[in-house]
Amino acid sequence: MSQPPSKSHGRMSISASAAPRDLMEDATRIKGAWSAKVITLLPEAFPGVLGASLTGKALKDGLWRLETVDLRLFGDGKHRNVDDTPAGGGAGMVLRADVMGKAIRHAHQNPHHPLVYLSPRGKPFDQAMAQRFADEPGLTLISGRFEGLDQRVIDHFGIEEVSLGDFVMTGGEIAAQAVLDATVRLLPGVLGNAESLTDESFSNGLLEHPQFTRPSSWEGREIPSVLMSGNHKEVARWRIEEAERLTQERRPDLWKTHSDK
Ligand SMILES: C[S@@+](CC[C@H](N)C(=O)[O-])C[C@H]1O[C@@H](n2cnc3c(N)ncnc32)[C@H](O)[C@@H]1O
């Protein structure tokens, strides 16, 4: 069995293109900034889309921190094996509990950070969960590959399983980035216009009303006249009615929860 890597390996694991590495390593350090760690076999996939636009700027400005932990470095033997065949037979490979256990002990040292495994079997990710994660000092995410994780490691660490939806991807990296994007944009200072948070889909249990912008006429389609009226009260009323209509039509589940309140 090879020696576990030293603590510095968490950050050293970032490889591939210079851009993501620069963004994650050169970020301004703000003490106590919300911090995310991602255990992954593909550290080069980060920051990915998180390095762009508002989340990228916030990362650069030190409003949040991102660290990848390369699972391969905790692998066993000369080849740093991380997986083995499923007990009981069957297709594919399973991520080993001993290897993942070492990576988790290395990465997850703050008990206030939720410890999450991205998994199609998990609780569906939603806005309330993003808010819960944003309210904590940080988050440790485990990105799976192959057939997923040995169940014992999930049970041992009491890991929360979170799903992006009822479909199966090849790995958890895209799911991790989706969870981080939705969470980071809720952190103070990340979005320029705080108001855009209060009005948008799910913030009040409803889908957002339709949006329009100039030109006022396009392909024979006009912006609803109430939005051009300058009457703020009427605009607000129209937006609520539209949000309610869309939610009833498209998401009866959300509408039921909203109207039961
Ligand atoms: C091929 S999937 C494993 C699927 C697993 N055998 C199953 O049927 O539930 C490999 C990895 O991709 C990630 N993944 C796939 N779909 C996902 C989803 N809908 N939500 C979150 N993570 C997902 C998980 O980390 C998972 O361990």
The ligand as an ORCA input file, in Angstrom:
! r2SCAN-3c Opt
* xyz 0 1
  C     -22.521      6.181    -14.063
  S     -22.884      7.041    -12.606
  C     -23.269      5.728    -11.476
  C     -24.696      5.374    -11.505
  C     -25.068      4.311    -10.494
  N     -24.558      3.035    -10.874
  C     -26.583      4.238    -10.388
  O     -27.205      3.548    -11.175
  O     -27.149      4.942     -9.526
  C     -21.323      7.581    -12.066
  C     -21.323      8.781    -11.162
  O     -21.885      9.877    -11.836
  C     -22.500     10.754    -10.910
  N     -23.883     10.994    -11.345
  C     -24.497     10.406    -12.391
  N     -25.749     10.857    -12.528
  C     -25.955     11.754    -11.549
  C     -27.079     12.543    -11.147
  N     -28.234     12.491    -11.774
  N     -26.919     13.350    -10.074
  C     -25.759     13.419     -9.415
  N     -24.660     12.688     -9.742
  C     -24.757     11.861    -10.791
  C     -22.401     10.090     -9.543
  O     -21.338     10.687     -8.823
  C     -22.108      8.650     -9.885
  O     -21.363      7.998     -8.876
*
